[in-house]
Amino acid sequence: MKHLSSFFLFLSLFNLTFYGSTAQNLIQTTCKSCSKNESSITYGFCTSSLQAAPASQCATLRGLGMISIRLIRYNVTDTRCHVKMLLKDKNLDLYNRSRLKVCLDLYSDAIPTIKLAMKSYNTKKYYDANIQISAIIATATTCEDGFKEKEGAVSPLTKRNDNTFQLSAIALSVMHLVMNNNG
């Protein structure tokens, strides 16, 4: 009986190790492919983003696609909140205030767009999801470019816009992999 319980303990540990490493391998393989095919995606950002997400350790490729879209949603929502906080600063100059208001509008519009992308992805309407996620890339780019209109101006959102851009590029790349695997 003791050997039987030891065997089940070994089997449980083996399954945890095997499936955990399989998920890690899927994330690493996916991120290698994404960063190889899209120069705006860094391998380290991709792996750390996907690994930090709940349920990523047991996700399929299609599941990683949904996780990447959820990460965009969290990022867009958080960035919108951050912009609102920045706009509360009474010492903010007129130029930056006007640019931040544009970014607030862009990120506010991005929230229903990313929710729609989640629905499109869930129903395997990948073409629609692609368009919707591409609109999020345009949000980040337009927001960041607005600060470049004045020489010497510095965007307070560069890191957040870059994260939005990369997360969106990861989602598009993973979705492409899913479509190629008949997902």
C-alpha positions as CSV (number, residue, x, y, z in Angstrom):
1,M,0.0,0.0,0.0
2,K,2.9,2.3,0.8
3,H,4.4,1.8,-2.6
4,L,1.0,2.5,-4.2
5,S,0.7,5.9,-2.5
6,S,4.3,6.7,-3.4
7,F,3.6,5.9,-7.0
8,F,0.5,8.2,-7.0
9,L,2.6,11.0,-5.4
10,F,5.3,10.5,-8.1
11,L,2.7,10.5,-10.8
12,S,1.1,13.7,-9.5
13,L,4.5,15.4,-9.3
14,F,5.4,14.2,-12.8
15,N,2.1,15.6,-14.3
16,L,2.7,18.9,-12.6
17,T,6.2,19.1,-13.9
18,F,5.4,17.9,-17.4
19,Y,2.4,20.1,-17.9
20,G,4.0,23.1,-16.3
21,S,7.0,22.8,-18.5
22,T,4.8,22.2,-21.5
23,A,3.0,25.5,-20.9
24,Q,6.3,27.2,-20.3
25,N,7.5,25.8,-23.6
26,L,4.4,26.9,-25.4
27,I,4.9,30.5,-24.1
28,Q,8.5,30.5,-25.0
29,T,7.9,29.0,-28.4
30,T,5.1,31.4,-29.1
31,C,7.1,34.4,-28.0
32,K,10.1,33.3,-30.1
33,S,7.9,33.1,-33.1
34,C,6.2,36.4,-32.4
35,S,9.4,38.3,-31.8
36,K,11.0,36.7,-34.9
37,N,8.0,37.6,-37.2
38,E,7.4,41.1,-35.7
39,S,10.3,43.4,-35.0
40,S,8.2,45.5,-32.6
41,I,7.8,42.6,-30.2
42,T,10.6,41.8,-27.8
43,Y,11.0,38.3,-26.6
44,G,11.4,39.3,-22.9
45,F,8.4,41.5,-22.9
46,C,6.3,38.8,-24.5
47,T,7.3,36.0,-22.1
48,S,7.1,38.1,-19.0
49,S,3.6,39.4,-20.0
50,L,2.2,36.0,-20.8
51,Q,3.8,34.2,-17.9
52,A,2.4,36.8,-15.4
53,A,-1.1,36.3,-16.6
54,P,-3.4,34.0,-14.6
55,A,-4.1,30.6,-16.3
56,S,-1.2,31.1,-18.8
57,Q,0.6,28.1,-17.3
58,C,-2.1,25.7,-18.6
59,A,-3.2,27.5,-21.7
60,T,-3.4,26.3,-25.2
61,L,-2.2,28.5,-28.1
62,R,-5.7,29.7,-28.6
63,G,-5.9,30.4,-24.9
64,L,-2.7,32.4,-25.1
65,G,-4.4,34.5,-27.8
66,M,-7.3,35.3,-25.4
67,I,-4.9,36.0,-22.6
68,S,-3.0,38.5,-24.8
69,I,-6.2,40.3,-25.7
70,R,-7.2,40.5,-22.0
71,L,-3.8,42.0,-21.2
72,I,-4.5,44.7,-23.8
73,R,-7.8,45.4,-22.1
74,Y,-6.2,45.7,-18.7
75,N,-3.5,47.9,-20.1
76,V,-5.9,50.2,-22.0
77,T,-8.1,50.6,-18.9
78,D,-5.2,51.3,-16.7
79,T,-3.7,53.8,-19.1
80,R,-7.0,55.6,-19.4
81,C,-7.1,55.9,-15.6
82,H,-3.5,57.1,-15.5
83,V,-4.3,59.9,-18.1
84,K,-7.3,61.0,-16.0
85,M,-4.9,61.3,-13.0
86,L,-2.4,63.3,-15.0
87,L,-5.1,65.7,-16.1
88,K,-5.9,66.5,-12.5
89,D,-2.5,68.3,-12.1
90,K,-3.3,72.0,-11.9
91,N,0.3,72.9,-13.0
92,L,0.0,71.0,-16.3
93,D,0.8,73.3,-19.2
94,L,-1.8,73.9,-22.0
95,Y,0.2,71.9,-24.6
96,N,0.4,68.7,-22.5
97,R,-3.1,69.1,-21.3
98,S,-4.5,69.2,-24.8
99,R,-2.4,66.2,-25.8
100,L,-3.5,64.3,-22.8
101,K,-7.2,65.1,-23.5
102,V,-6.7,63.6,-27.0
103,C,-5.1,60.5,-25.4
104,L,-8.0,60.2,-22.9
105,D,-10.5,60.2,-25.8
106,L,-8.4,57.7,-27.7
107,Y,-8.1,55.3,-24.8
108,S,-11.7,55.8,-23.8
109,D,-12.7,54.7,-27.3
110,A,-10.3,51.8,-27.1
111,I,-12.1,50.1,-24.2
112,P,-15.3,49.1,-26.1
113,T,-13.1,48.3,-29.1
114,I,-11.0,45.8,-27.2
115,K,-14.1,44.3,-25.6
116,L,-15.4,43.8,-29.1
117,A,-12.1,42.2,-30.2
118,M,-12.5,39.7,-27.3
119,K,-16.0,38.7,-28.6
120,S,-14.7,38.5,-32.1
121,Y,-11.8,36.3,-31.1
122,N,-14.1,34.0,-29.0
123,T,-16.4,33.5,-32.0
124,K,-13.4,32.9,-34.2
125,K,-14.1,36.0,-36.3
126,Y,-10.4,36.6,-36.6
127,Y,-10.6,39.1,-39.4
128,D,-12.8,41.4,-37.2
129,A,-10.6,40.9,-34.2
130,N,-7.6,41.8,-36.3
131,I,-9.1,45.1,-37.3
132,Q,-10.2,45.9,-33.8
133,I,-6.8,45.1,-32.3
134,S,-5.1,47.1,-35.1
135,A,-7.3,50.1,-34.0
136,I,-5.7,49.8,-30.5
137,I,-2.3,50.0,-32.1
138,A,-3.4,53.2,-33.8
139,T,-4.6,54.5,-30.4
140,A,-1.2,54.1,-28.9
141,T,0.6,55.5,-31.9
142,T,-1.6,58.5,-32.3
143,C,-1.4,59.3,-28.6
144,E,2.4,59.1,-28.6
145,D,2.7,61.0,-31.9
146,G,0.6,63.9,-30.6
147,F,3.4,64.8,-28.2
148,K,6.0,65.0,-31.0
149,E,4.3,67.9,-32.7
150,K,6.2,70.3,-30.5
151,E,10.0,70.3,-30.5
152,G,11.4,69.3,-27.1
153,A,8.0,68.0,-25.8
154,V,8.2,64.7,-23.9
155,S,5.3,62.3,-23.6
156,P,4.4,61.2,-20.1
157,L,2.9,58.1,-21.7
158,T,5.7,56.7,-23.8
159,K,6.1,53.5,-21.7
160,R,2.4,52.9,-21.5
161,N,1.9,53.6,-25.2
162,D,4.8,51.2,-26.0
163,N,3.3,48.5,-23.8
164,T,-0.1,48.9,-25.5
165,F,1.6,48.7,-28.9
166,Q,3.6,45.6,-28.0
167,L,0.7,43.8,-26.3
168,S,-1.5,44.5,-29.4
169,A,1.3,43.2,-31.7
170,I,1.6,40.1,-29.6
171,A,-2.1,39.4,-29.8
172,L,-2.1,39.9,-33.6
173,S,0.9,37.6,-33.9
174,V,-0.6,34.9,-31.7
175,M,-3.9,35.2,-33.5
176,H,-2.0,34.6,-36.8
177,L,-0.4,31.5,-35.3
178,V,-3.9,30.3,-34.2
179,M,-5.3,30.8,-37.7
180,N,-2.4,28.9,-39.3
181,N,-3.1,26.0,-36.8
182,N,-6.8,26.0,-37.9
183,G,-7.7,27.4,-34.4
